[in-house]
Amino acid sequence: MSNEKRRLLDRFPEYDEKIHDLFETSTNFNTLCREYGSLTGALDRLESSTEPNAGIEVKKLRTRRADLEDELLAMMQQTARV
């Protein structure tokens, strides 16, 4: 299993089946999932960084990750109702 998918499963364990299904069938979901995983990895690295401007970048990445979470969650909820 990819790290990107694992990170999303860690965040939304209640959507385990939908995440697997969408990851395999939806190119858009797959792309967003990969971006989510990359952002989460970058945040992990930056949050432990001692670089002086890391805080500014962390804030930007957290905002983008939250937007992605909303978008991915909407996709999972939409397909859960179908």
C-alpha positions, 0 to 999 in steps of 0.5 A: 500500500502506498504511503499516500493512501496509508496517510489518508486511511490513518486520517479517515479510518471509517472510510477504509473501503471507500478510500481503496475503491476510489483510489483504484477507480478515480483518477481525480481522487488518486491525484488528490490522495497523492497530494495529501500524502506528499503534503503530510510528509512535507509537514512532518519534515517541516514541523521538526525543522529548525529552519527560521522560515519553516513556520510560515511554510507549515501554515501554508501547507496545513491550510492546503492539507485542510482544503484537501481533506475537505475535498477528499471527504466530500468525495468519499461521502458522495460515493458512500450515498450512491 
